């Protein structure tokens, strides 16, 4: 692995409620110099939850995606609040977005999103032992909650409204984890 590029200078060139855009002047180990821009996230991380019941069905939500200006089928997710750990955040988001909590929460993987220009990571959490529990969330409208078979991810991929790469990856990773621990409902 080559050494990371040396940061010659950095400056914030724009900011919004969620992100700042940072410009980095870099020198690579071979002497090449380039300017990169990246979105800087000053939060405490984010979580995405794969909540699976005893019949190996996964809880999913339909919510508005502002970037695409359409409604998308995805997994419950949200930001980790200050002082909160990822598992507590996952359970809170699950309760806010689906009306269920989980007795058992297991970290699965840490995923990045567009690492070429964004420093955002998301912890994927497997949630089991579901029970009814509703918390008030910050969504502008009620989310549509639905159950889908974890062993039928390919049918989900045929839907026009299911295409978020992190959710697709999270489902495959969760299915493989359940197969590893011998949950035959996941096959």
C-alpha positions as CSV (number, residue, x, y, z in Angstrom):
1,X,0.0,0.0,0.0
2,X,1.4,3.4,-0.8
3,X,1.5,6.1,1.9
4,X,-1.6,8.3,2.1
5,X,-1.3,11.5,0.2
6,X,0.1,14.5,2.1
7,X,-2.5,17.2,2.8
8,X,-0.9,20.5,1.6
9,X,-3.9,22.6,2.5
10,X,-7.6,22.3,3.3
11,X,-10.5,24.7,3.4
12,X,-14.2,24.6,3.7
13,X,-15.8,25.8,0.5
14,X,-19.5,25.3,1.3
15,X,-21.8,24.1,4.1
16,X,-25.4,23.1,4.6
17,X,-27.5,21.8,7.5
18,X,-26.1,18.3,7.0
19,X,-22.7,18.6,5.4
20,X,-19.7,20.8,4.7
21,X,-17.7,20.6,1.5
22,X,-14.0,20.6,2.1
23,X,-11.4,21.2,-0.6
24,X,-8.1,19.3,-0.1
25,X,-4.9,20.1,-1.9
26,X,-3.0,16.8,-1.9
27,X,0.5,15.5,-2.9
28,X,0.7,11.8,-3.7
29,X,3.7,9.6,-2.9
30,X,4.7,9.8,-6.6
31,X,4.8,13.7,-6.5
32,X,1.5,14.2,-8.3
33,X,-0.7,17.0,-6.9
34,X,-4.4,17.2,-7.1
35,X,-7.3,19.0,-5.5
36,X,-10.1,16.8,-4.1
37,X,-13.4,17.9,-2.7
38,X,-15.3,15.8,-0.1
39,X,-18.4,16.0,2.0
40,X,-17.5,16.2,5.6
41,X,-20.0,14.7,8.1
42,X,-19.6,16.0,11.7
43,X,-22.1,13.6,13.2
44,X,-21.6,10.5,15.4
45,X,-22.2,7.9,12.7
46,X,-25.3,6.2,11.4
47,X,-27.0,2.8,11.6
48,X,-29.1,0.6,9.4
49,X,-31.2,-2.2,10.9
50,X,-32.0,-5.6,9.5
51,X,-34.8,-6.6,11.8
52,X,-35.7,-10.3,11.3
53,X,-38.6,-12.2,12.9
54,X,-38.8,-15.9,13.8
55,X,-40.1,-16.7,10.3
56,X,-37.0,-15.0,8.8
57,X,-39.0,-12.1,7.5
58,X,-37.4,-8.7,7.5
59,X,-39.0,-5.4,8.4
60,X,-38.7,-2.8,5.7
61,X,-40.0,0.8,5.3
62,X,-41.2,2.8,2.4
63,X,-40.0,6.4,2.8
64,X,-39.4,9.5,0.7
65,X,-35.9,9.8,-0.7
66,X,-35.1,13.5,-1.4
67,X,-32.1,12.7,-3.5
68,X,-34.2,10.8,-6.0
69,X,-37.5,12.6,-5.3
70,X,-39.4,9.3,-5.0
71,X,-40.5,6.8,-2.4
72,X,-38.1,3.9,-1.9
73,X,-38.3,0.6,-0.1
74,X,-35.4,0.4,2.3
75,X,-34.3,-0.6,5.8
76,X,-34.8,1.4,9.0
77,X,-31.9,3.7,9.5
78,X,-30.7,7.0,11.1
79,X,-28.1,8.9,12.9
80,X,-26.4,8.0,16.1
81,X,-27.2,10.7,18.7
82,X,-24.4,12.3,20.9
83,X,-23.7,10.0,23.8
84,X,-25.5,7.1,22.2
85,X,-23.8,3.9,21.0
86,X,-24.6,2.3,17.7
87,X,-26.7,-0.6,19.1
88,X,-28.9,1.8,21.2
89,X,-29.3,4.0,18.1
90,X,-30.3,1.0,16.0
91,X,-33.0,0.0,18.5
92,X,-34.3,3.6,18.8
93,X,-34.5,4.0,15.0
94,X,-36.2,0.6,14.8
95,X,-38.9,1.7,17.3
96,X,-39.3,5.1,15.7
97,X,-39.6,3.9,12.1
98,X,-41.3,0.5,12.5
99,X,-43.0,0.3,15.9
100,X,-40.9,-2.6,17.0
101,X,-37.9,-3.0,19.3
102,X,-35.4,-5.8,19.5
103,X,-34.1,-7.8,22.5
104,X,-31.0,-8.9,20.6
105,X,-28.8,-6.6,18.5
106,X,-25.7,-7.7,16.7
107,X,-23.3,-5.5,14.8
108,X,-22.7,-7.0,11.3
109,X,-20.6,-4.7,9.2
110,X,-19.5,-1.1,8.8
111,X,-20.3,0.2,5.3
112,X,-19.1,3.4,3.6
113,X,-21.0,5.3,1.0
114,X,-19.1,6.8,-1.9
115,X,-15.7,7.0,-0.1
116,X,-14.2,8.8,-3.0
117,X,-15.9,12.0,-1.9
118,X,-17.7,11.3,1.3
119,X,-16.5,10.4,4.8
120,X,-19.8,8.8,5.8
121,X,-20.0,5.3,7.4
122,X,-23.0,3.3,8.4
123,X,-23.0,0.4,11.0
124,X,-25.4,-2.4,9.8
125,X,-27.1,-4.1,12.8
126,X,-28.9,-7.4,12.9
127,X,-32.0,-7.2,15.2
128,X,-33.7,-10.3,16.5
129,X,-36.3,-11.0,19.3
130,X,-38.7,-8.4,18.0
131,X,-41.4,-6.9,20.2
132,X,-44.0,-4.1,19.7
133,X,-42.5,-0.8,20.9
134,X,-43.2,2.6,19.3
135,X,-41.2,5.8,19.8
136,X,-42.0,9.1,18.2
137,X,-39.6,9.9,15.4
138,X,-38.7,12.9,13.3
139,X,-40.2,11.7,10.0
140,X,-42.5,14.3,8.3
141,X,-45.1,11.6,7.5
142,X,-45.9,8.1,8.7
143,X,-43.7,5.5,7.1
144,X,-45.2,2.4,5.4
145,X,-43.9,-0.7,7.2
146,X,-43.9,-4.1,5.5
147,X,-42.5,-7.6,5.9
148,X,-40.5,-9.4,3.2
149,X,-38.9,-12.8,3.1
150,X,-35.1,-12.6,3.7
151,X,-34.7,-15.7,1.5
152,X,-36.2,-13.9,-1.4
153,X,-33.9,-10.9,-1.9
154,X,-33.9,-11.4,-5.6
155,X,-37.6,-10.6,-5.8
156,X,-37.0,-7.4,-4.0
157,X,-34.3,-6.5,-6.5
158,X,-37.0,-6.8,-9.3
159,X,-39.0,-4.0,-7.7
160,X,-38.7,-0.5,-9.1
161,X,-38.6,1.0,-5.6
162,X,-35.8,-1.1,-4.1
163,X,-32.4,-0.1,-5.2
164,X,-30.5,1.5,-2.2
165,X,-27.1,-0.2,-2.4
166,X,-26.5,-0.2,1.4
167,X,-29.9,-1.9,2.0
168,X,-29.2,-4.5,-0.7
169,X,-25.7,-5.2,0.8
170,X,-27.2,-5.3,4.4
171,X,-29.8,-7.9,3.4
172,X,-27.2,-10.2,1.8
173,X,-24.8,-9.9,4.7
174,X,-27.6,-10.5,7.3
175,X,-28.7,-13.6,5.3
176,X,-25.2,-15.0,5.3
177,X,-24.8,-14.3,9.0
178,X,-28.0,-16.2,9.8
179,X,-26.9,-19.1,7.6
180,X,-23.6,-19.2,9.6
181,X,-25.4,-19.5,12.9
182,X,-27.6,-22.2,11.6
183,X,-30.9,-20.3,11.1
184,X,-32.3,-22.4,8.2
185,X,-35.1,-19.9,7.7
186,X,-32.5,-17.7,6.0
187,X,-31.7,-20.1,3.2
